[in-house]
Amino acid sequence: MSLLKLVLGRRLANEEYVERKISAFEGVPAMGLDGLGSSSYGPEAAMTVLLPLGAAGMAYIGMVMVPILVLLAVLYVSYRQTIRAYPSNGGAYTVSKANLGANASLLAASALMIDYVLNVAVGISAGVGALTSAVPTLHPYTLALCLAILVLVTIMNLRGTIDAGRAWALPTYVFVASFVLILAIGVYNTVAAGGQPHAVVSPPRSPNPTEAVTIWLLLRSFAAGCTAMTGVEAVSNGVSAFREPVVTRAHRTLGAICGILGLLLGGITYLVRSYGITAMDQSQQGYQSVLSQLAGAVIGRGLFYYVAIGSVLCVLCLSANTSFVDFPRVCRLVAQDDFLPRPFAAVGRRLVFSVGILYLAAGAGLLLIAFGGITDRLIPLFAIGAFLTFTMSQLGMVAHWYRELRRARPERERHRHRASLAINGVGAATTAIALAIIIVAKFVEGAWITLLVIPCVIFLLRMVKRYYSELDGQLREDRPLDLRDTGPPIVLVVTESWNRLTDRALQFALRLSPDVMAVHLMALGGPDVHERHRLLRRKWSLDVEQPAKAAGHKPPQLVLLDAHYRRIEGPLLKLVAATEKDNPDRQIAVLVPQLVKEHWWQYLLHGYRARRLRTALLRYGGSRVVVIDVPWYLQEPRIEEGLEQEELLGAHSTRAAGR
Amino acid sequence: MSLLKLVLGRRLANEEYVERKISAFEGVPAMGLDGLGSSSYGPEAAMTVLLPLGAAGMAYIGMVMVPILVLLAVLYVSYRQTIRAYPSNGGAYTVSKANLGANASLLAASALMIDYVLNVAVGISAGVGALTSAVPTLHPYTLALCLAILVLVTIMNLRGTIDAGRAWALPTYVFVASFVLILAIGVYNTVAAGGQPHAVVSPPRSPNPTEAVTIWLLLRSFAAGCTAMTGVEAVSNGVSAFREPVVTRAHRTLGAICGILGLLLGGITYLVRSYGITAMDQSQQGYQSVLSQLAGAVIGRGLFYYVAIGSVLCVLCLSANTSFVDFPRVCRLVAQDDFLPRPFAAVGRRLVFSVGILYLAAGAGLLLIAFGGITDRLIPLFAIGAFLTFTMSQLGMVAHWYRELRRARPERERHRHRASLAINGVGAATTAIALAIIIVAKFVEGAWITLLVIPCVIFLLRMVKRYYSELDGQLREDRPLDLRDTGPPIVLVVTESWNRLTDRALQFALRLSPDVMAVHLMALGGPDVHERHRLLRRKWSLDVEQPAKAAGHKPPQLVLLDAHYRRIEGPLLKLVAATEKDNPDRQIAVLVPQLVKEHWWQYLLHGYRARRLRTALLRYGGSRVVVIDVPWYLQEPRIEEGLEQEELLGAHSTRAAGR
């Protein structure tokens, strides 16, 4: 217990909810690392596709990146609207559920969930990949490093979104500050040098062209570059994490993330062209990332270079955090609609949805282990999820504004709605087009897998819903309490020998019912077994039957059972079945006296007889059987002390209302 | 469940006990692998110590091995006597308990237990070491191979001693046949060649002498060679595994093991001298074991050579099996005296003491993992245990015969007892001397560790005994049943909402007591929380209170609890404490209605609320609280089907005696 407290912090009371909410300062590291980190690989991905054009590729990178920047702006504006319209949660699931119906919302939910799991595995492995290529001696520890980072991010998020946000604030803001500075210096140098700046460390020469430009190549480059935008939806899914005024803080966070991302993307595109930087083949010796070449060209290889590149590594490794903030919140909404297991909606020890966090970590951990920490091949799978969600969310907003428009009376309001409709309409159209391009461009590389998995997830969600509906249907009760009198239960007391524990159990049993049977397992063979049974019967008659008779009770019967398989469960359940048959309208209560284990080592010193017995009785006994646990303590516990130890009773007192 | 059945076989009934007993045919592989395997390293260990003498060492090997053979003969004769005198179990623990008292028996038990755990780790790692030096490509998998063999041996022994004995019969008898044949050929060649046989493959030349012979060197060589005798006590500890007539079969097994071992040791010693074979330094390139040199010299490197050496590897790897047969049986005896946890004495699924097998596997597994599968350094630790047990057992027998002698009347009987006393006296003296030599010779190498660990184990055994004595003291009941009337319990019913499960629970509660409170956890915040509570109260009043009043019951109260920590345990236990305080002489029954999980996936779809609640109530509630589990089934179970699935009900019917 105290280990849990050490790692996760003390259990938080409901009242502390407000203090656990975040502002934009924590919001950017918590939700923005995915988006900001993508600035380091998005442009590079687009440039890599253009590599066959050689130096001419540089001329075309602008043609690819400008539409991406426009798309980013459209997304920013439309997500601002969405957050304002759905201030409690503006994620694709909520928006499409409200406007497009259950099927669309499940499509959005499954795309989102898949995307978030992939993002964790791919983000961490990419970060560690960058780290091990910078420090090759770490290469043998790739998987271990990946898992260590996964555990770290998981723990920080189990502690709470605000803890994670604060923990990652330093690397995030160092990254932002470094690159804004580098870009500023670079732009200044370029302008000062009349467009031909001098590189401190010259980037390698661009390769010779091997292909001519085609529309298809540009489209593929665009699709690759679009990965720079995954993570933009993060704020909308995490709105509920913000402090009041929620909308303002969410807007501020979204603005900061999109603004910085746009600045970085724009600056990188501009400087790549002016410094003549091309992407390098990652599988070749001496590979350098575009950001590393750029930083080297602008500021040389000094301390500042290493700080900047170090912050890129941190941001990449921690980009998984975005998933940890959003995945549990999305799952919670889906679980509240019964499409996911209900524990996903349970508020955990630290007021976050711990179950979702653990499932996410488990899923990503399995992916990392399965791929040995190298999840490169999964990258094509995961832009699809993001753009599918973008499109669903935008389409949902279009439907929303259309409906609002039909309802709105004053012309001014209608005007505003029309403008909003237009913005989301443009958003929907552009993201849909981008999605189509991505699917076509990446279909063979693995996008088909995502397209296959999504319907499977939807099927699972529907199965969960069906289960809960059936369960609720069976449990629903519209009649008043049924009080037909069927008499007291028949009580079976499981005994091991005649001792104080049996005494206590029999006392309780006789208070419940006049029909009490004590059930005893016959000893396994041995020379003196009959003698022992005879002694037990005599003791029983003297110590139990006679006092019970004297007190006016019907004396409890002693039943000796023969267990051929050395387990009492079997013969006892048979006895239960026989008793049920003989008494068709009575309930049977099985009393299980048990020693309460107060220390861990007692689990080694005792069997699990009581637990096994209870489990078997509950599992197979049927609805006429109840199990009564009668505890025996070596040392009588004190309730208050126990609760304090379990952290279930803090400074907040418990009111018992309405007694 | 069916996986367990597949791996371990079906659950066996008590009646099948007789069929599971073994004869000498299975006894030799089951208990003898340790002893027989030691012929491959015992002489080699003695010869390694003599290495500094160079070729002259060969002359002295006889001086070392002859006392060892004599000791073996003494042990054989005295263990024969022990088995006859203690036909149910003739192990050192039983013998010293009966004749030397509790302290001596605990000393014997702890020495035995330590020895058996070490034997598993050392045996398997030595076997795998031999294997990987024969097939060097396997070297990187040393630990994995060790653990795989451990798992295999564990599973075979969990299936039963007879299964393990049958499984290892082939390698055991191939080993015996091969080496008896090789030795026979070798001896024939030697005699035929007048003492100077021609080696098919010449052994490497012996190194130059670097030291002169000393008594100390010979003693150390003797101590090293004594490892050839560990495993001789195995039969005495495993007597209970044999079929009737037990003594005959045990004698036959002991005779076979000692006879073969003696033959091998004698033959090896003879041939080593005639072929001029010396031990080689194991750390040097090109190392060959003595047995490998010998086989090569006698029969060359043909198919037969590889069969023989392969069988040595198998025998070494499987020598751990001896521990798996005896350790659980020794632990069972110790546990029956309450010095070890009682589950050690429980007969498992396959009529063996599964708990002991699992502890042994876990202990050896930890040792293997801690030492990375190379447990060489542990070898000096473990002959001590064996010789300490020999000595204790012999001393016990001396005391036994001495007492018998004083009781015996007819002179012929006294005569026989005197002879027995003499045999065990010689045994005790020789093993004690050997033990002293081993301790002195190996003290620095690690024997001191064993001498340190033994008292620690004895301390633990005593602590276990103390715990059980205290427990039994508290539980002992010598008064008749106490039947002071304290009225019906106060029943608290834990509800989640008003549904059929609550209905069932309330019905049962009202049958137990007039004082029923339904406890409901208040919802966590939200805009409509008050409205929901108001609705619940109204429904309660209509559907529960009014019908209960109409039926003449005191209407159950509805208590709404506020859980600041989102767990019902805290506030409920507080309510229990308050109720106990208000009603100082009444018991409190907490009724926990719960959905029974029939499929594994239901564990993912539901929380663990009922289990957590039950655990907290039993752990901290105190002895005035009982917990009543009321099950709810999605599909009503059938008792018989369930029991068949759990293998708790076979062909054997259950008699309910004495009803």
Interface residues (C-beta under 8 A of the other chain):
Chain A: R11 L12 A13 N14 E15 Y17 P341 R342 P343 A346 V347 V464 Y467 Y468 E470 L471 Q474 L475 R476 E477 R479 P480 L481 D482 L483 T486 G487 P488 P489 W498 N499 R500 L501 T502 D503 R504 L506 Q507 F508 L510 R511 L512 M522 L524 G525 R537 L542 D543 V544 Q546 P547 A548 A551 H553 Q557 L558 V559 L560 L561 D562 A563 H564 Y565 R566 R567 E569 G570 P571 L573 K574 L575 V576 A577 A578 Q587 A589 Q594 L595 V596 E598 L604 L605 H606 G607 R614 A616 L618 R619 Y620 G621 G622 S623 V625 V626 V627 I628 D629 V630 P631 W632 Y633 L634 E636 P637 R638 I639 E640 E641 G642 L643 E646 E647 L648 L649 G650 H652 T654 R655 A656 A657 G658 R659
Chain B: R11 L12 A13 N14 E15 Y17 P341 R342 P343 A346 V347 V464 Y467 Y468 E470 L471 Q474 L475 R476 E477 R479 P480 L481 D482 L483 D485 T486 G487 P488 P489 W498 N499 R500 L501 T502 D503 R504 L506 Q507 F508 L510 R511 L512 M522 L524 G525 R537 L542 D543 V544 Q546 P547 A548 A551 H553 Q557 L558 V559 L560 L561 D562 A563 H564 Y565 R566 R567 E569 G570 P571 L573 K574 L575 V576 A577 A578 Q587 A589 Q594 L595 V596 E598 L604 L605 H606 G607 R614 A616 L618 R619 Y620 G621 G622 S623 V625 V626 V627 I628 D629 V630 P631 W632 Y633 L634 E636 P637 R638 I639 E640 E641 G642 L643 E646 E647 L648 L649 G650 H652 T654 R655 A656 A657 G658 R659
